[in-house]
């Protein structure tokens, strides 16, 4: 039964026939494999590169001026890993139906405003740096749409499940439980997913993929190396999650803890207090604090600061607004307090990030 999002007044009005790259190259509702196959056969793409010895393929597709600005980069690493690099802004909202292809996707979000329908009644808005790991079974469709004029920068790494498992030398005991739940789901009729903020390492690696300084075969090898590092960083990040959350917490408590995490990821300008988070999640403060640390591997305070610092880093890199305004956007009333927190987190001052960007 296809999975579709319930109608909502907040959903943008868009033409499903326009869609995104799958619609363009394979038609509405087609798979990633079908789109890639058509891209490789297309004869009117400006930049196509191959590295036969390493079995690598790359192509860049620019948006038409009437559509917006920017481009997609497509990279195939052998027949096991498919990468989409987004660096564009469409003038109008774009809606696309995604057919399930049973691949594990590591979605490294750098900037933009993307919404995905996951499950029959749940929509997931990704509007800040974050990592989404999910597996969409064959036969299940989801919707994905972008906000108009939003600069979408992201790296989506799609991996064959068996390829991912081979990275662990087929040793089931070495696979982090959170990742195993996606790579080897017990229920193949549901979309399995996990979301967390980007680490500073993942943010840097994904940015380097987007801003690849090389072209031709060298650019493909450069991208391949960074993609493998991104996979390793994403896999390592899942080890911070509890090994057996279902044995410690009820399904309701896990849902409440995920609600708390989403609230902290979204409320950056006015970070909620623990009492406010507990009230919104429907838990008492003691259970919330203990469960959050156990399930997600860090305290509520550390998680909130990390989300806010990563948002600040994105604003400093992507927008020319004063440092004080960046600080206010992530919950700091005074520029000095923000600068101190930023330097403590990243080891550099906010103005150093701005200077690097302008150089």
Rosetta blueprint (number, residue, H / E / L):
1 X L
2 X L
3 X L
4 X L
5 X L
6 X L
7 X L
8 X L
9 X L
10 X L
11 X L
12 X L
13 X L
14 X L
15 X L
16 X L
17 X L
18 X L
19 X L
20 X L
21 X H
22 X H
23 X H
24 X H
25 X H
26 X H
27 X L
28 X L
29 X L
30 X L
31 X L
32 X H
33 X H
34 X H
35 X H
36 X H
37 X H
38 X H
39 X H
40 X H
41 X H
42 X L
43 X L
44 X L
45 X L
46 X L
47 X E
48 X E
49 X E
50 X E
51 X E
52 X H
53 X H
54 X H
55 X L
56 X E
57 X E
58 X E
59 X E
60 X E
61 X E
62 X E
63 X L
64 X L
65 X L
66 X L
67 X L
68 X E
69 X E
70 X E
71 X E
72 X E
73 X E
74 X E
75 X E
76 X E
77 X E
78 X L
79 X L
80 X L
81 X E
82 X E
83 X E
84 X E
85 X E
86 X E
87 X E
88 X E
89 X E
90 X E
91 X L
92 X L
93 X L
94 X E
95 X E
96 X E
97 X E
98 X E
99 X L
100 X L
101 X L
102 X L
103 X E
104 X E
105 X E
106 X E
107 X E
108 X E
109 X E
110 X E
111 X E
112 X L
113 X L
114 X E
115 X E
116 X E
117 X E
118 X L
119 X L
120 X L
121 X L
122 X L
123 X E
124 X E
125 X E
126 X E
127 X L
128 X L
129 X L
130 X E
131 X E
132 X E
133 X E
134 X E
135 X E
136 X L
137 X L
138 X L
139 X L
140 X L
141 X L
142 X E
143 X E
144 X E
145 X E
146 X E
147 X L
148 X L
149 X L
150 X L
151 X L
152 X E
153 X E
154 X E
155 X E
156 X E
157 X E
158 X E
159 X E
160 X E
161 X H
162 X H
163 X H
164 X H
165 X H
166 X H
167 X L
168 X L
169 X L
170 X L
171 X L
172 X H
173 X H
174 X H
175 X L
176 X L
177 X H
178 X H
179 X H
180 X H
181 X H
182 X H
183 X H
184 X L
185 X L
186 X L
187 X L
188 X L
189 X L
190 X L
191 X L
192 X E
193 X E
194 X E
195 X E
196 X E
197 X L
198 X L
199 X L
200 X H
201 X H
202 X H
203 X H
204 X H
205 X H
206 X H
207 X H
208 X H
209 X H
210 X H
211 X L
212 X L
213 X L
214 X L
215 X L
216 X H
217 X H
218 X H
219 X H
220 X H
221 X H
222 X H
223 X H
224 X H
225 X H
226 X H
227 X H
228 X H
229 X H
230 X H
231 X H
232 X H
233 X H
234 X H
235 X H
236 X H
237 X H
238 X H
239 X L
240 X L
241 X L
242 X L
243 X L
244 X L
245 X H
246 X H
247 X H
248 X H
249 X L
250 X L
251 X H
252 X H
253 X H
254 X H
255 X H
256 X H
257 X H
258 X H
259 X H
260 X H
261 X H
262 X H
263 X H
264 X H
265 X H
266 X H
267 X L
268 X L
269 X L
270 X L
271 X L
272 X L
273 X L
274 X H
275 X H
276 X H
277 X H
278 X H
279 X H
280 X H
281 X H
282 X L
283 X L
284 X L
285 X H
286 X H
287 X H
288 X H
289 X H
290 X H
291 X H
292 X H
293 X H
294 X H
295 X H
296 X H
297 X L
298 X L
299 X L
300 X H
301 X H
302 X H
303 X H
304 X H
305 X H
306 X H
307 X H
308 X H
309 X H
310 X H
311 X H
312 X H
313 X H
314 X H
315 X H
316 X H
317 X H
318 X H
319 X L
320 X L
321 X L
322 X L
323 X H
324 X H
325 X H
326 X H
327 X H
328 X H
329 X H
330 X L
331 X L
332 X L
333 X L
334 X L
335 X H
336 X H
337 X H
338 X H
339 X H
340 X H
341 X H
342 X H
343 X H
344 X H
345 X H
346 X H
347 X L
348 X L
349 X L
350 X H
351 X H
352 X H
353 X H
354 X H
355 X H
356 X H
357 X H
358 X H
359 X L
